[in-house]
Amino acid sequence: MKSFAIILKSLALSLLLASSAHAADKVNINTADAATSDAVLGNVGPAKAQAIVDYRKANGVFKSAEELAMVKGIGLKTVEKNRDRIELGRTAPAQKPVAPSTTTAAKAKPVARR
């Protein structure tokens, strides 16, 4: 009977640790894909998570957590419930590589000698 109690306590402790590790998950709403947002945010399913990605693509990065409420289907209550899981890190804009110039102005002209 004593070993059953130890096993039961061990199981309870394992579940407690597992749930607090899950609660510590965070999502950067400015870079996350729909699957990540769906997995981390509460009351946000696949459709709302995709709506977050679509809104970000159309309007740019979120400047505050409250701005997430501008996404259709997400209200301020959902934002408040998830506040500890929301991060706002921004990504640097992608820079295109500059190709070498092939215009005639870039080429040196020969100097005529007398």
Biopython code that builds the backbone (N, CA, C, O; Angstrom):
import numpy as np
from Bio.PDB.StructureBuilder import StructureBuilder

atoms = [
    (1, "MET", "N", (0.827, -1.200, 0.000)),
    (1, "MET", "CA", (0.000, 0.000, 0.000)),
    (1, "MET", "C", (0.865, 1.255, 0.000)),
    (1, "MET", "O", (0.522, 2.254, -0.632)),
    (2, "LYS", "N", (1.989, 1.196, 0.714)),
    (2, "LYS", "CA", (2.871, 2.354, 0.791)),
    (2, "LYS", "C", (3.483, 2.659, -0.576)),
    (2, "LYS", "O", (3.621, 3.827, -0.940)),
    (3, "SER", "N", (3.849, 1.630, -1.336)),
    (3, "SER", "CA", (4.429, 1.850, -2.659)),
    (3, "SER", "C", (3.385, 2.411, -3.630)),
    (3, "SER", "O", (3.730, 3.169, -4.536)),
    (4, "PHE", "N", (2.106, 2.042, -3.447)),
    (4, "PHE", "CA", (1.047, 2.610, -4.277)),
    (4, "PHE", "C", (0.931, 4.117, -4.043)),
    (4, "PHE", "O", (0.744, 4.879, -4.992)),
    (5, "ALA", "N", (1.041, 4.546, -2.793)),
    (5, "ALA", "CA", (0.968, 5.969, -2.458)),
    (5, "ALA", "C", (2.147, 6.723, -3.066)),
    (5, "ALA", "O", (1.985, 7.848, -3.541)),
    (6, "ILE", "N", (3.319, 6.118, -3.055)),
    (6, "ILE", "CA", (4.508, 6.763, -3.639)),
    (6, "ILE", "C", (4.338, 6.904, -5.149)),
    (6, "ILE", "O", (4.663, 7.943, -5.723)),
    (7, "ILE", "N", (3.831, 5.863, -5.780)),
    (7, "ILE", "CA", (3.604, 5.916, -7.228)),
    (7, "ILE", "C", (2.574, 6.988, -7.565)),
    (7, "ILE", "O", (2.742, 7.740, -8.525)),
    (8, "LEU", "N", (1.513, 7.054, -6.776)),
    (8, "LEU", "CA", (0.468, 8.048, -6.999)),
    (8, "LEU", "C", (1.014, 9.463, -6.830)),
    (8, "LEU", "O", (0.693, 10.341, -7.632)),
    (9, "LYS", "N", (1.818, 9.700, -5.820)),
    (9, "LYS", "CA", (2.417, 11.024, -5.612)),
    (9, "LYS", "C", (3.384, 11.374, -6.737)),
    (9, "LYS", "O", (3.430, 12.518, -7.190)),
    (10, "SER", "N", (4.155, 10.386, -7.186)),
    (10, "SER", "CA", (5.083, 10.617, -8.297)),
    (10, "SER", "C", (4.335, 10.995, -9.567)),
    (10, "SER", "O", (4.752, 11.890, -10.301)),
    (11, "LEU", "N", (3.231, 10.310, -9.819)),
    (11, "LEU", "CA", (2.417, 10.602, -10.983)),
    (11, "LEU", "C", (1.830, 12.014, -10.900)),
    (11, "LEU", "O", (1.843, 12.754, -11.884)),
    (12, "ALA", "N", (1.325, 12.378, -9.740)),
    (12, "ALA", "CA", (0.755, 13.716, -9.556)),
    (12, "ALA", "C", (1.820, 14.791, -9.760)),
    (12, "ALA", "O", (1.554, 15.812, -10.395)),
    (13, "LEU", "N", (3.018, 14.570, -9.230)),
    (13, "LEU", "CA", (4.106, 15.532, -9.396)),
    (13, "LEU", "C", (4.510, 15.641, -10.862)),
    (13, "LEU", "O", (4.773, 16.742, -11.347)),
    (14, "SER", "N", (4.563, 14.528, -11.568)),
    (14, "SER", "CA", (4.902, 14.537, -12.997)),
    (14, "SER", "C", (3.882, 15.337, -13.797)),
    (14, "SER", "O", (4.252, 16.127, -14.665)),
    (15, "LEU", "N", (2.605, 15.136, -13.509)),
    (15, "LEU", "CA", (1.561, 15.884, -14.208)),
    (15, "LEU", "C", (1.646, 17.369, -13.907)),
    (15, "LEU", "O", (1.441, 18.193, -14.799)),
    (16, "LEU", "N", (1.939, 17.717, -12.685)),
    (16, "LEU", "CA", (2.067, 19.116, -12.304)),
    (16, "LEU", "C", (3.222, 19.773, -13.044)),
    (16, "LEU", "O", (3.081, 20.882, -13.560)),
    (17, "LEU", "N", (4.356, 19.098, -13.097)),
    (17, "LEU", "CA", (5.511, 19.645, -13.797)),
    (17, "LEU", "C", (5.252, 19.753, -15.291)),
    (17, "LEU", "O", (5.675, 20.727, -15.915)),
    (18, "ALA", "N", (4.584, 18.800, -15.868)),
    (18, "ALA", "CA", (4.297, 18.821, -17.300)),
    (18, "ALA", "C", (3.355, 19.964, -17.647)),
    (18, "ALA", "O", (3.541, 20.630, -18.665)),
    (19, "SER", "N", (2.358, 20.198, -16.822)),
    (19, "SER", "CA", (1.409, 21.272, -17.121)),
    (19, "SER", "C", (2.042, 22.637, -16.943)),
    (19, "SER", "O", (1.707, 23.553, -17.694)),
    (20, "SER", "N", (2.950, 22.819, -15.978)),
    (20, "SER", "CA", (3.587, 24.123, -15.827)),
    (20, "SER", "C", (4.597, 24.369, -16.932)),
    (20, "SER", "O", (4.841, 25.522, -17.287)),
    (21, "ALA", "N", (5.189, 23.323, -17.486)),
    (21, "ALA", "CA", (6.092, 23.504, -18.619)),
    (21, "ALA", "C", (5.299, 23.947, -19.834)),
    (21, "ALA", "O", (5.761, 24.783, -20.610)),
    (22, "HIS", "N", (4.103, 23.388, -20.003)),
    (22, "HIS", "CA", (3.261, 23.790, -21.128)),
    (22, "HIS", "C", (2.786, 25.225, -20.963)),
    (22, "HIS", "O", (2.713, 25.960, -21.948)),
    (23, "ALA", "N", (2.464, 25.636, -19.755)),
    (23, "ALA", "CA", (1.993, 26.995, -19.508)),
    (23, "ALA", "C", (3.087, 28.016, -19.767)),
    (23, "ALA", "O", (2.790, 29.183, -20.020)),
    (24, "ALA", "N", (4.343, 27.602, -19.710)),
    (24, "ALA", "CA", (5.445, 28.528, -19.932)),
    (24, "ALA", "C", (5.700, 28.778, -21.414)),
    (24, "ALA", "O", (6.497, 29.653, -21.755)),
    (25, "ASP", "N", (5.038, 28.027, -22.311)),
    (25, "ASP", "CA", (5.217, 28.230, -23.745)),
    (25, "ASP", "C", (4.785, 29.633, -24.130)),
    (25, "ASP", "O", (3.794, 30.163, -23.628)),
    (26, "LYS", "N", (5.558, 30.219, -25.035)),
    (26, "LYS", "CA", (5.230, 31.551, -25.540)),
    (26, "LYS", "C", (5.238, 31.501, -27.048)),
    (26, "LYS", "O", (5.846, 30.617, -27.652)),
    (27, "VAL", "N", (4.557, 32.458, -27.650)),
    (27, "VAL", "CA", (4.514, 32.538, -29.108)),
    (27, "VAL", "C", (4.760, 33.990, -29.524)),
    (27, "VAL", "O", (4.162, 34.922, -28.985)),
    (28, "ASN", "N", (5.645, 34.151, -30.484)),
    (28, "ASN", "CA", (5.895, 35.465, -31.060)),
    (28, "ASN", "C", (4.862, 35.654, -32.165)),
    (28, "ASN", "O", (4.970, 35.036, -33.224)),
    (29, "ILE", "N", (3.876, 36.491, -31.933)),
    (29, "ILE", "CA", (2.784, 36.640, -32.890)),
    (29, "ILE", "C", (3.226, 37.364, -34.161)),
    (29, "ILE", "O", (2.470, 37.421, -35.131)),
    (30, "ASN", "N", (4.422, 37.909, -34.168)),
    (30, "ASN", "CA", (4.926, 38.569, -35.370)),
    (30, "ASN", "C", (5.726, 37.640, -36.275)),
    (30, "ASN", "O", (6.060, 38.011, -37.400)),
    (31, "THR", "N", (6.037, 36.438, -35.798)),
    (31, "THR", "CA", (6.815, 35.515, -36.630)),
    (31, "THR", "C", (6.232, 34.109, -36.683)),
    (31, "THR", "O", (6.598, 33.332, -37.565)),
    (32, "ALA", "N", (5.347, 33.765, -35.775)),
    (32, "ALA", "CA", (4.849, 32.388, -35.666)),
    (32, "ALA", "C", (3.955, 32.011, -36.838)),
    (32, "ALA", "O", (3.246, 32.846, -37.400)),
    (33, "ASP", "N", (4.011, 30.731, -37.189)),
    (33, "ASP", "CA", (3.088, 30.217, -38.187)),
    (33, "ASP", "C", (1.772, 29.854, -37.486)),
    (33, "ASP", "O", (1.677, 29.895, -36.259)),
    (34, "ALA", "N", (0.775, 29.502, -38.277)),
    (34, "ALA", "CA", (-0.553, 29.217, -37.725)),
    (34, "ALA", "C", (-0.538, 28.030, -36.770)),
    (34, "ALA", "O", (-1.229, 28.050, -35.751)),
    (35, "ALA", "N", (0.235, 27.002, -37.082)),
    (35, "ALA", "CA", (0.269, 25.805, -36.230)),
    (35, "ALA", "C", (0.819, 26.124, -34.846)),
    (35, "ALA", "O", (0.312, 25.617, -33.845)),
    (36, "THR", "N", (1.846, 26.957, -34.783)),
    (36, "THR", "CA", (2.437, 27.325, -33.491)),
    (36, "THR", "C", (1.458, 28.157, -32.674)),
    (36, "THR", "O", (1.286, 27.913, -31.480)),
    (37, "SER", "N", (0.816, 29.133, -33.301)),
    (37, "SER", "CA", (-0.162, 29.965, -32.588)),
    (37, "SER", "C", (-1.314, 29.117, -32.076)),
    (37, "SER", "O", (-1.788, 29.320, -30.958)),
    (38, "ASP", "N", (-1.767, 28.167, -32.887)),
    (38, "ASP", "CA", (-2.846, 27.271, -32.493)),
    (38, "ASP", "C", (-2.447, 26.431, -31.289)),
    (38, "ASP", "O", (-3.251, 26.221, -30.381)),
    (39, "ALA", "N", (-1.202, 25.949, -31.279)),
    (39, "ALA", "CA", (-0.742, 25.064, -30.204)),
    (39, "ALA", "C", (-0.535, 25.801, -28.882)),
    (39, "ALA", "O", (-0.755, 25.223, -27.818)),
    (40, "VAL", "N", (-0.119, 27.059, -28.932)),
    (40, "VAL", "CA", (0.262, 27.772, -27.710)),
    (40, "VAL", "C", (-0.870, 28.625, -27.140)),
    (40, "VAL", "O", (-1.058, 28.661, -25.924)),
    (41, "LEU", "N", (-1.610, 29.298, -27.980)),
    (41, "LEU", "CA", (-2.630, 30.229, -27.493)),
    (41, "LEU", "C", (-3.930, 29.504, -27.151)),
    (41, "LEU", "O", (-4.392, 28.641, -27.898)),
    (42, "GLY", "N", (-4.509, 29.869, -26.010)),
    (42, "GLY", "CA", (-5.789, 29.313, -25.595)),
    (42, "GLY", "C", (-6.930, 29.992, -26.322)),
    (42, "GLY", "O", (-6.835, 31.175, -26.649)),
    (43, "ASN", "N", (-8.007, 29.268, -26.583)),
    (43, "ASN", "CA", (-9.192, 29.763, -27.290)),
    (43, "ASN", "C", (-8.873, 30.214, -28.713)),
    (43, "ASN", "O", (-9.611, 31.010, -29.293)),
    (44, "VAL", "N", (-7.778, 29.709, -29.274)),
    (44, "VAL", "CA", (-7.414, 30.011, -30.651)),
    (44, "VAL", "C", (-7.219, 28.682, -31.362)),
    (44, "VAL", "O", (-6.278, 27.939, -31.081)),
    (45, "GLY", "N", (-8.121, 28.398, -32.283)),
    (45, "GLY", "CA", (-8.018, 27.168, -33.055)),
    (45, "GLY", "C", (-7.303, 27.418, -34.371)),
    (45, "GLY", "O", (-6.752, 28.498, -34.587)),
    (46, "PRO", "N", (-7.308, 26.433, -35.246)),
    (46, "PRO", "CA", (-6.598, 26.562, -36.522)),
    (46, "PRO", "C", (-7.079, 27.733, -37.390)),
    (46, "PRO", "O", (-6.264, 28.409, -38.018)),
    (47, "ALA", "N", (-8.387, 27.976, -37.427)),
    (47, "ALA", "CA", (-8.918, 29.053, -38.267)),
    (47, "ALA", "C", (-8.495, 30.432, -37.747)),
    (47, "ALA", "O", (-8.092, 31.296, -38.525)),
    (48, "LYS", "N", (-8.588, 30.630, -36.434)),
    (48, "LYS", "CA", (-8.181, 31.920, -35.853)),
    (48, "LYS", "C", (-6.667, 32.104, -35.954)),
    (48, "LYS", "O", (-6.187, 33.217, -36.170)),
    (49, "ALA", "N", (-5.927, 31.024, -35.801)),
    (49, "ALA", "CA", (-4.474, 31.115, -35.921)),
    (49, "ALA", "C", (-4.083, 31.523, -37.338)),
    (49, "ALA", "O", (-3.169, 32.327, -37.523)),
    (50, "GLN", "N", (-4.767, 30.974, -38.331)),
    (50, "GLN", "CA", (-4.493, 31.364, -39.718)),
    (50, "GLN", "C", (-4.911, 32.810, -39.953)),
    (50, "GLN", "O", (-4.265, 33.529, -40.716)),
    (51, "ALA", "N", (-5.993, 33.240, -39.300)),
    (51, "ALA", "CA", (-6.426, 34.635, -39.422)),
    (51, "ALA", "C", (-5.372, 35.591, -38.860)),
    (51, "ALA", "O", (-5.200, 36.693, -39.380)),
    (52, "ILE", "N", (-4.666, 35.177, -37.802)),
    (52, "ILE", "CA", (-3.581, 35.999, -37.242)),
    (52, "ILE", "C", (-2.479, 36.164, -38.280)),
    (52, "ILE", "O", (-1.990, 37.272, -38.500)),
    (53, "VAL", "N", (-2.090, 35.070, -38.912)),
    (53, "VAL", "CA", (-1.030, 35.117, -39.933)),
    (53, "VAL", "C", (-1.460, 35.984, -41.113)),
    (53, "VAL", "O", (-0.680, 36.802, -41.601)),
    (54, "ASP", "N", (-2.698, 35.807, -41.573)),
    (54, "ASP", "CA", (-3.210, 36.587, -42.700)),
    (54, "ASP", "C", (-3.265, 38.079, -42.374)),
    (54, "ASP", "O", (-2.903, 38.916, -43.202)),
    (55, "TYR", "N", (-3.721, 38.406, -41.163)),
    (55, "TYR", "CA", (-3.797, 39.810, -40.745)),
    (55, "TYR", "C", (-2.400, 40.424, -40.718)),
    (55, "TYR", "O", (-2.204, 41.551, -41.173)),
    (56, "ARG", "N", (-1.440, 39.686, -40.189)),
    (56, "ARG", "CA", (-0.060, 40.179, -40.107)),
    (56, "ARG", "C", (0.512, 40.423, -41.497)),
    (56, "ARG", "O", (1.197, 41.421, -41.721)),
    (57, "LYS", "N", (0.236, 39.522, -42.429)),
    (57, "LYS", "CA", (0.730, 39.698, -43.800)),
    (57, "LYS", "C", (0.109, 40.918, -44.467)),
    (57, "LYS", "O", (0.775, 41.616, -45.231)),
    (58, "ALA", "N", (-1.157, 41.175, -44.185)),
    (58, "ALA", "CA", (-1.862, 42.295, -44.806)),
    (58, "ALA", "C", (-1.558, 43.642, -44.149)),
    (58, "ALA", "O", (-1.564, 44.674, -44.821)),
    (59, "ASN", "N", (-1.289, 43.638, -42.829)),
    (59, "ASN", "CA", (-1.179, 44.897, -42.091)),
    (59, "ASN", "C", (0.174, 45.148, -41.443)),
    (59, "ASN", "O", (0.379, 46.208, -40.852)),
    (60, "GLY", "N", (1.081, 44.223, -41.535)),
    (60, "GLY", "CA", (2.383, 44.389, -40.894)),
    (60, "GLY", "C", (2.383, 43.823, -39.482)),
    (60, "GLY", "O", (1.397, 43.249, -39.021)),
    (61, "VAL", "N", (3.508, 43.999, -38.811)),
    (61, "VAL", "CA", (3.684, 43.407, -37.486)),
    (61, "VAL", "C", (2.764, 44.039, -36.449)),
    (61, "VAL", "O", (2.339, 45.187, -36.584)),
    (62, "PHE", "N", (2.469, 43.263, -35.417)),
    (62, "PHE", "CA", (1.674, 43.754, -34.298)),
    (62, "PHE", "C", (2.575, 44.602, -33.413)),
    (62, "PHE", "O", (3.691, 44.191, -33.094)),
    (63, "LYS", "N", (2.114, 45.765, -33.017)),
    (63, "LYS", "CA", (2.897, 46.660, -32.160)),
    (63, "LYS", "C", (2.571, 46.476, -30.687)),
    (63, "LYS", "O", (3.335, 46.893, -29.816)),
    (64, "SER", "N", (1.420, 45.843, -30.411)),
    (64, "SER", "CA", (1.028, 45.556, -29.028)),
    (64, "SER", "C", (0.171, 44.299, -29.021)),
    (64, "SER", "O", (-0.364, 43.890, -30.051)),
    (65, "ALA", "N", (0.051, 43.699, -27.855)),
    (65, "ALA", "CA", (-0.779, 42.507, -27.730)),
    (65, "ALA", "C", (-2.243, 42.850, -28.003)),
    (65, "ALA", "O", (-2.974, 42.039, -28.571)),
    (66, "GLU", "N", (-2.667, 44.036, -27.607)),
    (66, "GLU", "CA", (-4.058, 44.449, -27.802)),
    (66, "GLU", "C", (-4.429, 44.505, -29.279)),
    (66, "GLU", "O", (-5.588, 44.306, -29.641)),
    (67, "GLU", "N", (-3.439, 44.777, -30.132)),
    (67, "GLU", "CA", (-3.691, 44.841, -31.569)),
    (67, "GLU", "C", (-4.165, 43.501, -32.118)),
    (67, "GLU", "O", (-4.783, 43.443, -33.181)),
    (68, "LEU", "N", (-3.880, 42.443, -31.404)),
    (68, "LEU", "CA", (-4.325, 41.112, -31.800)),
    (68, "LEU", "C", (-5.860, 41.044, -31.841)),
    (68, "LEU", "O", (-6.427, 40.232, -32.572)),
    (69, "ALA", "N", (-6.518, 41.885, -31.064)),
    (69, "ALA", "CA", (-7.983, 41.916, -31.040)),
    (69, "ALA", "C", (-8.562, 42.481, -32.342)),
    (69, "ALA", "O", (-9.772, 42.407, -32.556)),
    (70, "MET", "N", (-7.728, 43.037, -33.202)),
    (70, "MET", "CA", (-8.183, 43.533, -34.505)),
    (70, "MET", "C", (-8.436, 42.371, -35.477)),
    (70, "MET", "O", (-9.094, 42.543, -36.503)),
    (71, "VAL", "N", (-7.910, 41.204, -35.145)),
    (71, "VAL", "CA", (-8.098, 40.021, -35.985)),
    (71, "VAL", "C", (-9.523, 39.509, -35.784)),
    (71, "VAL", "O", (-9.990, 39.374, -34.653)),
    (72, "LYS", "N", (-10.203, 39.228, -36.883)),
    (72, "LYS", "CA", (-11.582, 38.750, -36.802)),
    (72, "LYS", "C", (-11.646, 37.455, -36.002)),
    (72, "LYS", "O", (-10.918, 36.503, -36.283)),
    (73, "GLY", "N", (-12.527, 37.429, -35.002)),
    (73, "GLY", "CA", (-12.718, 36.238, -34.185)),
    (73, "GLY", "C", (-11.919, 36.243, -32.891)),
    (73, "GLY", "O", (-12.082, 35.351, -32.059)),
    (74, "ILE", "N", (-11.062, 37.234, -32.714)),
    (74, "ILE", "CA", (-10.264, 37.315, -31.482)),
    (74, "ILE", "C", (-10.637, 38.602, -30.762)),
    (74, "ILE", "O", (-10.539, 39.695, -31.319)),
    (75, "GLY", "N", (-11.062, 38.454, -29.521)),
    (75, "GLY", "CA", (-11.464, 39.615, -28.743)),
    (75, "GLY", "C", (-10.460, 39.934, -27.646)),
    (75, "GLY", "O", (-9.480, 39.215, -27.447)),
    (76, "LEU", "N", (-10.724, 41.023, -26.942)),
    (76, "LEU", "CA", (-9.828, 41.439, -25.863)),
    (76, "LEU", "C", (-9.756, 40.411, -24.736)),
    (76, "LEU", "O", (-8.722, 40.286, -24.080)),
    (77, "LYS", "N", (-10.851, 39.670, -24.503)),
    (77, "LYS", "CA", (-10.826, 38.640, -23.457)),
    (77, "LYS", "C", (-9.822, 37.543, -23.806)),
    (77, "LYS", "O", (-9.094, 37.060, -22.939)),
    (78, "THR", "N", (-9.790, 37.160, -25.063)),
    (78, "THR", "CA", (-8.824, 36.144, -25.503)),
    (78, "THR", "C", (-7.405, 36.674, -25.372)),
    (78, "THR", "O", (-6.500, 35.944, -24.967)),
    (79, "VAL", "N", (-7.212, 37.934, -25.712)),
    (79, "VAL", "CA", (-5.879, 38.543, -25.581)),
    (79, "VAL", "C", (-5.456, 38.545, -24.117)),
    (79, "VAL", "O", (-4.317, 38.199, -23.805)),
    (80, "GLU", "N", (-6.357, 38.932, -23.215)),
    (80, "GLU", "CA", (-6.031, 38.974, -21.788)),
    (80, "GLU", "C", (-5.717, 37.590, -21.232)),
    (80, "GLU", "O", (-4.799, 37.437, -20.427)),
    (81, "LYS", "N", (-6.470, 36.587, -21.656)),
    (81, "LYS", "CA", (-6.218, 35.222, -21.179)),
    (81, "LYS", "C", (-4.857, 34.697, -21.636)),
    (81, "LYS", "O", (-4.262, 33.841, -20.981)),
    (82, "ASN", "N", (-4.374, 35.212, -22.758)),
    (82, "ASN", "CA", (-3.122, 34.732, -23.334)),
    (82, "ASN", "C", (-1.959, 35.705, -23.171)),
    (82, "ASN", "O", (-0.885, 35.480, -23.727)),
    (83, "ARG", "N", (-2.156, 36.766, -22.427)),
    (83, "ARG", "CA", (-1.138, 37.816, -22.335)),
    (83, "ARG", "C", (0.244, 37.277, -21.951)),
    (83, "ARG", "O", (1.256, 37.735, -22.483)),
    (84, "ASP", "N", (0.292, 36.315, -21.039)),
    (84, "ASP", "CA", (1.588, 35.781, -20.599)),
    (84, "ASP", "C", (2.229, 34.867, -21.647)),
    (84, "ASP", "O", (3.393, 34.490, -21.507)),
    (85, "ARG", "N", (1.495, 34.514, -22.674)),
    (85, "ARG", "CA", (2.021, 33.648, -23.736)),
    (85, "ARG", "C", (2.392, 34.423, -25.000)),
    (85, "ARG", "O", (2.997, 33.860, -25.911)),
    (86, "ILE", "N", (2.040, 35.697, -25.065)),
    (86, "ILE", "CA", (2.241, 36.496, -26.275)),
    (86, "ILE", "C", (3.558, 37.253, -26.201)),
    (86, "ILE", "O", (3.839, 37.941, -25.219)),
    (87, "GLU", "N", (4.361, 37.117, -27.250)),
    (87, "GLU", "CA", (5.582, 37.902, -27.404)),
    (87, "GLU", "C", (5.450, 38.732, -28.673)),
    (87, "GLU", "O", (4.728, 38.360, -29.599)),
    (88, "LEU", "N", (6.158, 39.870, -28.707)),
    (88, "LEU", "CA", (6.035, 40.791, -29.833)),
    (88, "LEU", "C", (7.351, 41.038, -30.560)),
    (88, "LEU", "O", (7.486, 42.059, -31.234)),
    (89, "GLY", "N", (8.308, 40.154, -30.447)),
    (89, "GLY", "CA", (9.569, 40.374, -31.147)),
    (89, "GLY", "C", (9.324, 40.632, -32.620)),
    (89, "GLY", "O", (8.468, 39.999, -33.239)),
    (90, "ARG", "N", (10.070, 41.555, -33.169)),
    (90, "ARG", "CA", (9.903, 41.888, -34.588)),
    (90, "ARG", "C", (11.041, 41.286, -35.382)),
    (90, "ARG", "O", (12.133, 41.059, -34.862)),
    (91, "THR", "N", (10.775, 41.038, -36.625)),
    (91, "THR", "CA", (11.827, 40.527, -37.498)),
    (91, "THR", "C", (12.396, 41.678, -38.300)),
    (91, "THR", "O", (11.693, 42.637, -38.616)),
    (92, "ALA", "N", (13.664, 41.579, -38.625)),
    (92, "ALA", "CA", (14.284, 42.588, -39.478)),
    (92, "ALA", "C", (13.768, 42.392, -40.891)),
    (92, "ALA", "O", (13.600, 41.256, -41.334)),
    (93, "PRO", "N", (13.512, 43.484, -41.608)),
    (93, "PRO", "CA", (13.021, 43.319, -42.969)),
    (93, "PRO", "C", (14.054, 42.612, -43.828)),
    (93, "PRO", "O", (15.255, 42.865, -43.723)),
    (94, "ALA", "N", (13.571, 41.733, -44.669)),
    (94, "ALA", "CA", (14.482, 40.996, -45.538)),
    (94, "ALA", "C", (15.102, 41.941, -46.549)),
    (94, "ALA", "O", (14.408, 42.737, -47.181)),
    (95, "GLN", "N", (16.398, 41.847, -46.695)),
    (95, "GLN", "CA", (17.097, 42.707, -47.649)),
    (95, "GLN", "C", (17.452, 41.895, -48.869)),
    (95, "GLN", "O", (17.959, 40.778, -48.770)),
    (96, "LYS", "N", (17.175, 42.476, -50.033)),
    (96, "LYS", "CA", (17.486, 41.800, -51.277)),
    (96, "LYS", "C", (18.951, 42.049, -51.617)),
    (96, "LYS", "O", (19.456, 43.154, -51.415)),
    (97, "PRO", "N", (19.629, 41.039, -52.125)),
    (97, "PRO", "CA", (21.010, 41.265, -52.520)),
    (97, "PRO", "C", (21.079, 42.224, -53.698)),
    (97, "PRO", "O", (20.235, 42.184, -54.594)),
    (98, "VAL", "N", (22.077, 43.075, -53.690)),
    (98, "VAL", "CA", (22.245, 44.058, -54.744)),
    (98, "VAL", "C", (23.129, 43.452, -55.824)),
    (98, "VAL", "O", (24.254, 43.025, -55.562)),
    (99, "ALA", "N", (22.600, 43.421, -57.049)),
    (99, "ALA", "CA", (23.362, 42.877, -58.171)),
    (99, "ALA", "C", (24.347, 43.923, -58.669)),
    (99, "ALA", "O", (24.045, 45.115, -58.612)),
    (100, "PRO", "N", (25.510, 43.518, -59.153)),
    (100, "PRO", "CA", (26.458, 44.491, -59.685)),
    (100, "PRO", "C", (25.857, 45.212, -60.875)),
    (100, "PRO", "O", (25.144, 44.616, -61.683)),
    (101, "SER", "N", (26.147, 46.476, -60.974)),
    (101, "SER", "CA", (25.591, 47.301, -62.041)),
    (101, "SER", "C", (26.275, 46.984, -63.366)),
    (101, "SER", "O", (27.495, 46.828, -63.433)),
    (102, "THR", "N", (25.465, 46.891, -64.415)),
    (102, "THR", "CA", (26.017, 46.615, -65.745)),
    (102, "THR", "C", (25.761, 47.766, -66.705)),
    (102, "THR", "O", (25.843, 47.592, -67.921)),
    (103, "THR", "N", (25.454, 48.926, -66.173)),
    (103, "THR", "CA", (25.189, 50.071, -67.029)),
    (103, "THR", "C", (26.491, 50.626, -67.578)),
    (103, "THR", "O", (27.567, 50.351, -67.047)),
    (104, "THR", "N", (26.389, 51.396, -68.628)),
    (104, "THR", "CA", (27.584, 51.963, -69.258)),
    (104, "THR", "C", (28.260, 52.992, -68.360)),
    (104, "THR", "O", (29.463, 53.226, -68.475)),
    (105, "ALA", "N", (27.493, 53.600, -67.475)),
    (105, "ALA", "CA", (28.083, 54.583, -66.567)),
    (105, "ALA", "C", (29.046, 53.913, -65.602)),
    (105, "ALA", "O", (29.985, 54.545, -65.117)),
    (106, "ALA", "N", (28.824, 52.662, -65.327)),
    (106, "ALA", "CA", (29.687, 51.960, -64.383)),
    (106, "ALA", "C", (30.980, 51.479, -65.038)),
    (106, "ALA", "O", (31.951, 51.184, -64.342)),
    (107, "LYS", "N", (31.003, 51.396, -66.375)),
    (107, "LYS", "CA", (32.198, 50.935, -67.063)),
    (107, "LYS", "C", (33.154, 52.092, -67.307)),
    (107, "LYS", "O", (32.724, 53.208, -67.597)),
    (108, "ALA", "N", (34.430, 51.830, -67.192)),
    (108, "ALA", "CA", (35.427, 52.866, -67.442)),
    (108, "ALA", "C", (35.609, 53.043, -68.941)),
    (108, "ALA", "O", (35.665, 52.071, -69.694)),
    (109, "LYS", "N", (35.702, 54.309, -69.363)),
    (109, "LYS", "CA", (35.914, 54.595, -70.775)),
    (109, "LYS", "C", (37.408, 54.769, -71.015)),
    (109, "LYS", "O", (38.108, 55.350, -70.186)),
    (110, "PRO", "N", (37.894, 54.271, -72.136)),
    (110, "PRO", "CA", (39.314, 54.444, -72.428)),
    (110, "PRO", "C", (39.653, 55.919, -72.665)),
    (110, "PRO", "O", (38.845, 56.672, -73.208)),
    (111, "VAL", "N", (40.835, 56.311, -72.257)),
    (111, "VAL", "CA", (41.293, 57.688, -72.417)),
    (111, "VAL", "C", (42.061, 57.780, -73.747)),
    (111, "VAL", "O", (42.961, 56.981, -74.004)),
    (112, "ALA", "N", (41.699, 58.755, -74.583)),
    (112, "ALA", "CA", (42.383, 58.915, -75.866)),
    (112, "ALA", "C", (43.720, 59.590, -75.664)),
    (112, "ALA", "O", (43.799, 60.559, -74.909)),
    (113, "ARG", "N", (44.787, 59.113, -76.315)),
    (113, "ARG", "CA", (46.123, 59.714, -76.211)),
    (113, "ARG", "C", (46.408, 60.537, -77.442)),
    (113, "ARG", "O", (45.917, 60.220, -78.525)),
    (114, "ARG", "N", (47.185, 61.579, -77.300)),
    (114, "ARG", "CA", (47.532, 62.434, -78.433)),
    (114, "ARG", "C", (48.882, 62.161, -78.918)),
    (114, "ARG", "O", (49.335, 62.795, -79.871)),
]
sb = StructureBuilder()
sb.init_structure("model")
sb.init_model(0)
sb.init_chain("A")
sb.init_seg("    ")
for serial, (resi, resn, name, xyz) in enumerate(atoms, 1):
    if name == "N":
        sb.init_residue(resn, " ", resi, " ")
    sb.init_atom(name, np.array(xyz, "f"), 0.0, 1.0, " ", f" {name:<3s}", serial, name[0])
structure = sb.get_structure()
